[in-house]
């Protein structure tokens, strides 16, 4: 017994030492991952502030000797090559992204409510069938979508891309909303039905308010899916409905592209999803906390 008591301080020191090393390793790993994640963004900013149209990336400098906002001014005034219609293209991107987000949240919430809260028979079959669509890469479906949009007269317009992106985002929305919905007790629905609530009232007054954190996750996912898309926008949109992401692809077809203006446009382009992410971060954190505690 005495020997065990004598060894107790040593064991405590080893435990504290091990905990300190673990925390230090975690901090170092986090710093490395943060730098690795921010490095491309820093490089974009570096080129955007370079008055020599992006020559700084070949000089090895960590900061432009004479930083300039000329690239951002050319974007705002639409005077740079490829960016003569920047604000129109930016508006097209916002239109596609927001409608994809809204429709995905609406369709996903209605479908998950019908499957889980209305207790439909074989409702899980709908969810599983939707998830099976992810087994086929989206790039393989571009030709069928091309023909479908032509058949429905949607080719060339933003609704062609919106329909495709909502189709891709809805299965994920169903999965997330059903997982989160299982944490909400059915007794709330039963009590509301006893008070005379209709299915529409259940959906609007009970389901949607309680599902707000999960809906925020779905909204961010759908927005980013549409915002970062290139293939479907490049194939399905006409020239007058072109988006910023497609225009950025022109960089690789020009040996003398205005890199500083294009990188400035890219920085401006990423601001809306970042704004939405920060606006909904409280709900996202609540969703992750609820799901982890429920698991």
Steps between C-alpha positions, in 0.01 A plus 500: 500500500780743590682426174183572303456829685863593433455437128182709479673841459721356227199363315328834528802680355515254211131549437537879499806472276313274257200736501727797434667324207161402359370856524820641348480249214136588441581872492787445257284284274226762509747776407637293211149426369401866537805619305444233234135605465570874486801478269296500175292792627816690591643430156179635342528819705869529416434488127195729526714771664778467243495794253699296246206273414605211719872487433581481872428129522811442290730726704492321837392811694266452794337839441483737201766771523235755396153353575222650297119480493502546126379142446197552726424835332509333157253240625260750656509725193491195265800625301710180513497243222244221547334707773304749289177337623618415851205636696248340267682168535523552876124554510448178305715313753304646791169417332599138435656455845213648701224321308688171528531555874134596550359219286725238658395604849132509399495167317725326752300619800166407344625156397663425836188621683279271291731201542585530869233706677199379300623142544453392142530129429824412327614861537859388547488356147471854364804617693714202405402526134595869502839427655571239232521783248836594653640171370508658152754786461337829411732541202352185343151652510582816307394354162158375627442836668599678181232308306239540775545876520470524122180295512342724765617823338719595795836478325704819517313647796587497870217259581686225314783521753265557795302186420818294473654632822179457700487141377853437625453677834162357603617144591755646742232728641272202558774311681598787730142602579392147579797440729432823684123443501543174690618705799166682520248302711178397327309594815513863383319407180244291688431781745451746214261261324299467820467879501364484146813591300493409131801350316575844352499656847725220628743572219501879541474541877680196641715328241668799334586692822649191665688404183660842449860386577477210254335723241794740532744217424298398195476861382876552519569170323259581215635852459861384486412218259347745253752777567805281434357319197675544168409207273122537494516877473748483213292245307141606575520880505495734203746787467258763636432287808865420572628502859823616660630148558479419128673826410786415734561188292605725212825563688634171367429589137699823499878517526482865604196509727455793745580289803477780757149598389387138474625421851333817629178379339547161666538663842183703448324186375565301818360769730127406478536134613739608775242756615224238503725256686578755771135601523390139556800378700302508827239262359765275346679474834170421672427229244838333544471516878150351501590218263818410690317501833219294350744245365 
